[in-house]
Amino acid sequence: MSSGEQAGTISPEQTLPTGDTDGSEKTGRSAGKPRRRWLRITLIVLLVLSLLGVGAVVASGFYLKSVESDIERVDAFDDVPEETRPEVVAKDALNILILGSDSRDPESTGGSRADTIILAHVPRDRSTAQLISIPRDTWVAVPRSKEGRGGRDAKINAAYAWGGLPLMVQTVEQYTKVRIDHVMLVDFAGFKEIIDALGGINVTSETRFTSIHPPFRTFDQGRQRLDGAAALDFSRQRKQFADGDFTRIKHQQQVIKAILDEAASGGILANPARLNSFVRATSSAVSVDREMSLVDMAMELRSLRGNDLTFLTNPTKGTGRVGSESVVFADPEKATQFYEAVRRDAVDEILRSGKSS
């Protein structure tokens, strides 16, 4: 076996094809109802479409509208009591809740999950974006859903299992005191098609490690180029690392940034077939709230590149146990300061608070 096969790397000339949470719970869906394809890469779609620039977006408006018409819409806010929602402080800033899962994760046991929770803050000048990861096991107060579930402290991702998107929005808003403007849903399993449409991505691993999933790829320390299957495998690993999900979060952040960097490199924009393949691969299963316009968002975020993204993590005190559950304990004092800066769109304070956490 070659090193490329072992590590899941690809060579520049290689032709690519186109085109768990602990304690996860089942929803009340009937067995015959097709499972909603509700989670794929969404922020990436918006940012990459924005790379087309103003003139190109206008010129290709019919194409983009046709893509947008195929995107599934979800009711994210209908059942969120208005009286519980935080007030808007910075009116021109955007706060987007990105929820991710991995429908083909070998460790998946089914059920309704939100394994990745990101609060993306886009300042009023649209020049940067701060992506704040909230570990799925963060112990928070989950409000009671309209069906009567919840109403107690639990891991934050339990909110989705208990009350779907509305309860997840309400839980994140109650915890952060930041009002959510839009919701986007991402399936990390969709990374394979997206990355293959790009021709692969570059990531840098801090250590050498072997995947716990077949075909048990070995990822070398340092920079390497990965195809879609290998990049998805890279973003799934957690059990080999002392800090578990925190390393998994870092790997997912690396992959997100690498996708954007690859898309911004110019090659995909110069190749209409590859661009179409990429856009269709991402948008075919994107789900967003009913008020979000991808075309308008692409126009607003047209200047963003990978270097304009800052990845942060919710302030924590570390891990521990509550009863039989392994949880992540938030740092209330630091979190209050941090999210107050987000509310006020104080980017410098957000960055300082994020570094101190």
Salt bridges, closest charged atoms under 4 A:
ASP20 OD2 - ARG238 NH2 2.53
ASP22 OD1 - ARG238 NH2 4.00
GLU25 OE1 - ARG149 NH2 3.04
GLU68 OE1 - LYS65 NZ 3.88
GLU68 OE2 - ARG73 NH2 3.73
ASP70 OD2 - ARG280 NH1 3.51
GLU72 OE2 - ARG36 NE 3.00
ASP75 OD1 - ARG290 NE 2.43
ASP79 OD2 - LYS146 NZ 3.29
GLU82 OE2 - ARG179 NH2 3.12
GLU87 OE2 - ARG343 NH2 3.76
ASP102 OD2 - ARG236 NE 2.58
GLU107 OE2 - HIS213 NE2 3.20
GLU107 OE1 - ARG238 NH2 3.34
GLU107 OE1 - LYS239 NZ 3.41
ASP115 OD2 - ARG113 NH2 2.90
ASP115 OD1 - ARG136 NH1 3.53
ASP137 OD1 - LYS155 NZ 3.68
GLU173 OE2 - ARG85 NH2 2.59
GLU193 OE1 - ARG104 NH2 3.73
ASP196 OD2 - LYS192 NZ 3.44
ASP220 OD1 - ARG208 NE 3.04
ASP233 OD1 - HIS213 ND1 3.78
ASP233 OD2 - ARG217 NH1 3.11
ASP245 OD2 - ARG136 NE 2.78
ASP245 OD1 - ARG238 NE 3.88
ASP261 OD2 - LYS257 NZ 2.84
GLU262 OE2 - ARG225 NH2 3.00
ASP289 OD2 - HIS182 ND1 3.09
GLU300 OE1 - ARG126 NE 2.73
GLU340 OE1 - ARG343 NH1 3.02
GLU340 OE2 - ARG344 NE 3.31
ASP345 OD1 - HIS121 NE2 2.72
ASP345 OD2 - ARG124 NH1 3.12
GLU349 OE1 - ARG344 NH2 2.57
